Amino acid sequence: MEIIKTPIEGLLIIQPKVFEDARGYFYESYNKQVFINNNIDVDFVQDNQSLSQAGVLRGLHFQNPPYAQGKLVRVLKGSVLDVAVDIRTNSPTYGQNFTIELNETNKTMFWIPAGFAHGFLTLADNTIFSYKCTNYYNKASEGCILWNDSDLKISWNITNPVLSDKDREGTVFKSFKSNF
Protein backbone atom coordinates (compact mmCIF):
# COMPACT_ATOMS: atom_id res chain seq x y z
CA MET A 1 0.00 0.00 0.00
CA GLU A 2 1.46 3.35 -1.05
CA ILE A 3 0.45 6.49 0.89
CA ILE A 4 0.75 9.69 -1.17
CA LYS A 5 0.55 13.17 0.37
CA THR A 6 -1.50 15.86 -1.35
CA PRO A 7 -0.85 19.63 -1.34
CA ILE A 8 -3.41 19.91 1.49
CA GLU A 9 -2.11 18.66 4.84
CA GLY A 10 -3.97 15.59 6.06
CA LEU A 11 -5.52 14.52 2.76
CA LEU A 12 -3.90 11.32 1.55
CA ILE A 13 -4.16 9.24 -1.59
CA ILE A 14 -3.88 5.54 -0.85
CA GLN A 15 -2.84 3.29 -3.70
CA PRO A 16 -3.16 -0.39 -2.85
CA LYS A 17 -0.86 -3.01 -4.27
CA VAL A 18 -3.09 -5.04 -6.58
CA PHE A 19 -2.34 -8.67 -7.38
CA GLU A 20 -3.97 -9.75 -10.65
CA ASP A 21 -4.03 -13.04 -12.49
CA ALA A 22 -6.40 -15.05 -14.68
CA ARG A 23 -8.81 -15.49 -11.76
CA GLY A 24 -9.20 -11.76 -11.14
CA TYR A 25 -7.53 -9.58 -8.53
CA PHE A 26 -6.82 -9.21 -4.82
CA TYR A 27 -5.78 -6.22 -2.78
CA GLU A 28 -5.66 -5.12 0.82
CA SER A 29 -8.18 -2.29 1.17
CA TYR A 30 -7.34 -1.42 4.78
CA ASN A 31 -4.51 -2.16 7.16
CA LYS A 32 -4.60 -0.47 10.58
CA GLN A 33 -0.82 -0.80 11.08
CA VAL A 34 -0.07 0.93 7.75
CA PHE A 35 -2.39 3.75 8.80
CA ILE A 36 -0.76 4.06 12.24
CA ASN A 37 2.70 4.11 10.59
CA ASN A 38 1.44 7.08 8.52
CA ASN A 39 0.09 8.99 11.54
CA ILE A 40 -3.54 7.98 10.97
CA ASP A 41 -4.44 6.36 14.28
CA VAL A 42 -8.22 6.07 13.93
CA ASP A 43 -10.96 3.59 14.60
CA PHE A 44 -13.61 3.10 11.96
CA VAL A 45 -17.10 2.70 13.47
CA GLN A 46 -19.44 2.90 10.48
CA ASP A 47 -19.34 1.80 6.84
CA ASN A 48 -21.56 3.48 4.24
CA GLN A 49 -22.26 2.65 0.63
CA SER A 50 -24.20 4.46 -2.09
CA LEU A 51 -25.35 3.64 -5.60
CA SER A 52 -25.71 6.52 -8.06
CA GLN A 53 -26.27 7.04 -11.75
CA ALA A 54 -23.98 9.22 -13.89
CA GLY A 55 -24.41 12.93 -13.18
CA VAL A 56 -25.42 12.59 -9.53
CA LEU A 57 -23.58 15.01 -7.26
CA ARG A 58 -23.54 14.41 -3.50
CA GLY A 59 -22.02 17.08 -1.29
CA LEU A 60 -20.33 19.07 0.00
CA HIS A 61 -21.11 17.37 3.34
CA PHE A 62 -19.49 17.31 6.77
CA GLN A 63 -20.34 16.47 10.37
CA ASN A 64 -19.67 19.11 13.03
CA PRO A 65 -17.91 18.24 16.28
CA PRO A 66 -18.41 16.25 18.41
CA TYR A 67 -19.63 14.03 15.57
CA ALA A 68 -16.94 15.03 13.07
CA GLN A 69 -15.91 12.17 10.80
CA GLY A 70 -12.78 11.08 9.05
CA LYS A 71 -13.56 9.06 5.91
CA LEU A 72 -11.70 6.48 3.88
CA VAL A 73 -13.46 6.51 0.51
CA ARG A 74 -13.25 4.36 -2.60
CA VAL A 75 -15.24 3.24 -5.62
CA LEU A 76 -16.23 -0.42 -5.91
CA LYS A 77 -17.88 -0.05 -9.31
CA GLY A 78 -17.93 2.86 -11.76
CA SER A 79 -16.18 6.20 -11.36
CA VAL A 80 -16.40 9.45 -9.40
CA LEU A 81 -14.79 12.85 -9.26
CA ASP A 82 -14.10 13.12 -5.53
CA VAL A 83 -13.63 16.50 -3.83
CA ALA A 84 -12.50 17.54 -0.35
CA VAL A 85 -12.60 21.17 0.87
CA ASP A 86 -10.51 22.26 3.85
CA ILE A 87 -12.80 23.84 6.47
CA ARG A 88 -10.23 23.96 9.30
CA THR A 89 -10.09 27.66 10.23
CA ASN A 90 -6.46 27.54 11.43
CA SER A 91 -5.24 25.77 8.30
CA PRO A 92 -3.12 27.64 5.74
CA THR A 93 -5.22 25.89 3.06
CA TYR A 94 -8.63 26.88 4.52
CA GLY A 95 -11.18 27.03 1.70
CA GLN A 96 -8.95 25.19 -0.78
CA ASN A 97 -10.04 21.98 -2.44
CA PHE A 98 -8.43 18.84 -3.76
CA THR A 99 -9.99 16.74 -6.51
CA ILE A 100 -9.21 13.19 -7.56
CA GLU A 101 -10.83 10.58 -9.78
CA LEU A 102 -11.58 7.32 -8.02
CA ASN A 103 -12.73 4.37 -10.08
CA GLU A 104 -13.00 0.62 -10.18
CA THR A 105 -9.94 0.37 -12.42
CA ASN A 106 -7.40 2.45 -10.47
CA LYS A 107 -8.72 1.15 -7.10
CA THR A 108 -7.35 4.34 -5.53
CA MET A 109 -8.61 5.25 -2.07
CA PHE A 110 -8.74 8.70 -0.49
CA TRP A 111 -8.31 9.53 3.21
CA ILE A 112 -10.27 12.62 4.27
CA PRO A 113 -9.77 13.51 7.94
CA ALA A 114 -12.28 15.40 10.06
CA GLY A 115 -12.29 19.11 9.20
CA PHE A 116 -13.10 18.71 5.52
CA ALA A 117 -16.31 19.04 3.54
CA HIS A 118 -16.63 16.17 1.09
CA GLY A 119 -18.54 15.54 -2.11
CA PHE A 120 -18.44 13.52 -5.28
CA LEU A 121 -19.84 13.52 -8.80
CA THR A 122 -20.60 10.15 -10.38
CA LEU A 123 -19.08 9.76 -13.84
CA ALA A 124 -20.68 6.41 -14.73
CA ASP A 125 -24.04 4.74 -14.28
CA ASN A 126 -24.47 2.31 -11.39
CA THR A 127 -21.46 3.66 -9.51
CA ILE A 128 -21.03 2.08 -6.09
CA PHE A 129 -19.20 4.35 -3.63
CA SER A 130 -17.97 3.06 -0.26
CA TYR A 131 -16.70 4.90 2.78
CA LYS A 132 -15.48 3.94 6.21
CA CYS A 133 -16.19 6.58 8.89
CA THR A 134 -14.47 7.32 12.18
CA ASN A 135 -17.65 8.53 13.89
CA TYR A 136 -21.35 7.79 13.76
CA TYR A 137 -23.68 9.89 11.64
CA ASN A 138 -25.68 12.45 13.61
CA LYS A 139 -28.37 14.36 11.71
CA ALA A 140 -28.26 17.38 14.04
CA SER A 141 -24.51 17.75 13.37
CA GLU A 142 -24.58 17.56 9.58
CA GLY A 143 -23.65 20.49 7.40
CA CYS A 144 -23.61 21.20 3.69
CA ILE A 145 -21.71 23.80 1.69
CA LEU A 146 -23.10 24.74 -1.71
CA TRP A 147 -21.49 22.45 -4.28
CA ASN A 148 -21.00 25.15 -6.95
CA ASP A 149 -20.00 28.07 -4.73
CA SER A 150 -17.93 30.39 -6.93
CA ASP A 151 -15.47 31.17 -4.11
CA LEU A 152 -14.42 27.52 -3.92
CA LYS A 153 -13.57 27.29 -7.64
CA ILE A 154 -14.22 23.55 -7.87
CA SER A 155 -13.99 22.22 -11.45
CA TRP A 156 -16.90 19.79 -11.46
CA ASN A 157 -17.18 19.93 -15.28
CA ILE A 158 -20.97 19.73 -15.09
CA THR A 159 -23.61 22.47 -15.13
CA ASN A 160 -26.77 20.61 -14.21
CA PRO A 161 -26.08 17.64 -11.91
CA VAL A 162 -28.76 15.58 -10.20
CA LEU A 163 -28.97 16.96 -6.64
CA SER A 164 -30.88 16.32 -3.44
CA ASP A 165 -32.82 19.21 -1.90
CA LYS A 166 -30.19 19.41 0.85
CA ASP A 167 -27.37 19.79 -1.69
CA ARG A 168 -29.32 22.33 -3.73
CA GLU A 169 -29.73 24.48 -0.59
CA GLY A 170 -26.18 24.25 0.80
CA THR A 171 -24.60 27.16 2.65
CA VAL A 172 -22.66 29.75 0.65
CA PHE A 173 -19.00 29.60 1.69
CA LYS A 174 -18.74 33.34 2.51
CA SER A 175 -21.47 32.98 5.14
CA PHE A 176 -20.26 29.58 6.38
CA LYS A 177 -19.01 29.50 9.99
CA SER A 178 -16.69 26.56 10.55
CA ASN A 179 -16.59 24.72 13.87
CA PHE A 180 -13.18 23.26 13.03
N, C-alpha and C positions, 0 to 999 in steps of 0.2 A: 504494500500500500504506500503510495507516494502522497505526501502532504505538501501542497503548494500554497505559499502565501500570496495574497492579493495586495493591491495598493492600499486597501482599507484594513487597518489593524483589526485582527480577530476573525475576519472572513477567510475561510480556507477552502481550497479546492482539494478534493480527495479523489485520487485516481487509483482504483484498485488494480492489483495484478490479476489479469484474467488468464485462465488456463483453458484453451480451446482444443478440441479434437473432433473426430467424426461424430461423437455422441452429442456434442453441444459445447457448453462452457461451464466453468465453475469460478467463482471468486468470493473472497471474504468481504462482506459488505459492512462489517463492523468488528472492531477489535478494541476492547476497552484499554488494553495496555498500550497500543499504538497511540490512542488518544491521549492517555496520561503522559506518555513520552513527548507529546507535542503540546503540553500544557492545556489540555482539554480534559479536566477531571470532572466529569458530569455523570449523572445517573439519568437514564431515559426512563420515563414513567408512562408514556402514552405514545402509541403509534396511530397515525392517521393515513388514510388513503382516499384519493378522489379519482373519479373518471370524468373526463371532459372531452368535448368535441373540439375540433380546430376552431380557433377564434375566440375561445372562452378566456377571459382575463379574470383572475382572482387576486385581489389585493388592492392596496398595500396594507396588510394586516400586521398587528402586533398585540401583545398582551402586556398591560401595565403591571408594574410591581404591586403586590407581592406575587403575582401570577405570571411574571415575565417568563418567556420560553426561549431556550436555545433550540435550534432545529437542525437535524441532519436530513437533507432532502435528496431525492433521486427519482428518476423516471424508470418505471418497470417496463412500460410499453409506450411507444410514441415519442414525442419530443416537446420540450417547453423552452421558452426564453425565461430564465429565472432572474429575478431582480431583488437585491437587498439595498435598503436605504439606511444610512447611519443616522440614528435619532438620539445618540448619546451627546448631551449638551456640552460636555467637557472634551469631546473628541475633536482633534484638528480636522477631521473629515466629516464633521456634522453636516447633514444635508446632501452629502455625496452618495452616489449609487454605484453599484457594481452589477454587471450583467453577464450571464453565462448561459450557453445552451447546454441543457442536459437532455440526453436521449438514450434510448435503449441500446444504441450501437456503441456510444462512447462510454457508457456505464459510469460516467463521472458523477460524483456526489459533491454536495456543497454544504459546508458547516456555517451556519448563521447563528452567532451567539445572541443572547438577550441584548436588547438595546438597538435592534434593527427592525424596520418595517420590511415586510416580505410580500412579494407577489410573483405571479407567473402568468404567461400567456401560452396557451397550448397551440402548437404548430402542426399537429396532426390529429385526425379523428381518433377517438377511443384511446386517448392518452391516459395512462394510469400513473399517478403521481403519489409518491410515498414519503412520509416524513415521521421521524422519531423526535419526540419532544421531551424536554427536560422538566416540564411542569404541566400540570393538568389545565385544561381549558376552563376558563371562568368567564361567562358571558358578560358580567358586570365590569370586567377588566379589559375587554377587547377594545381596540381602537382601529381606525381605518383612515389613512391619508389618501386623498384623491389621486387615482392612478395616473392621470395625465396632467398633473399640476405643472405649469410651465416653469416654475422655479427649480424643479427637480431635473428637468432636461433628460428624461428617460427616453431612449430611442426604442419604443415598442414596435415601430414599423407597422402600425395598424391604426385606422381612424375610427372604426366603428366595431369594437369588440362586443361580445356577449357578456353582459355584466349583471350582477345581482343588484337589488335596490341598495343594499349597504355599500357596495363598491361605487355605485353611481353617485352616492351622497357623501363620499369621503370628505374629510377635513382638508381645507386648503393649507398648504405648508406654512405660509406666512402667519396664519392664525393658530397654528398647531403649537401646543404647549407640552413639551416632552417631560415625562417623569423619570427619565434616565439621566 
